[in-house]
């Protein structure tokens, strides 16, 4: 049995057409059902619904054979015990630094100022600024990042940006792009070896479905 870990929301919405292209359908709507384990049209494949941040953990420790998660989640979690065979090119966005419009980010970095940065992506933020030699105090928040610079809690935020509409509505601007983000198919490394004959056709079908 292949167990695929998914999270509700944008990734799930954009994964369903890929599964359909691979010949896999679900008998019920995963967005409305209260069930957390869902069968599929393939008797050897089931789906488990978990929190987005938990997908790599389920796969790493064998609670799921494979999963689909954003690169942002993998950057925070790490990739130990995970094989990442396919970039599915879905849920595309970017990880960016944003500030108030009147904050001179470039000058602050150039002058070696110590910045206060609010984010839920703590490890990614630390690694990014460390690579630039910029000293930061990272403030972990779980939502409403845009408030942090507006209230004086932080000088900048690190967050995912898609259209930039939310930043603009709150008078914030992108000042630096850290990296592009998309969702990956991840596989438990041990399962990839022990269930290779079963997993390989599924991986190839998802790779073919993901091609533009």
KAPECOR-V46047 format. One record per run of one state. SS is the DSSP state (H for helix, E for strand, - for the rest). FROM is the first residue (numbers start at 1). TO is the last residue. If there is no record, write none. Layout:
BEGIN
SS,FROM,TO  SS,FROM,TO
END
This chain:
BEGIN
-,1,1  E,2,6  -,7,9  H,10,21  -,22,25  E,26,26  -,27,36  E,37,40  -,41,44  E,45,49  -,50,51  H,52,60  -,61,65  E,66,70  H,71,77  -,78,81  E,82,87  -,88,92  E,93,100  -,101,104  H,105,110  -,111,114  E,115,119  -,120,121  H,122,132  -,133,135  E,136,140  -,141,145  H,146,151  -,152,155  E,156,161  -,162,164  H,165,169  -,170,171  E,172,181  -,182,182  E,183,188  H,189,194  -,195,195  H,196,210  -,211,212
END
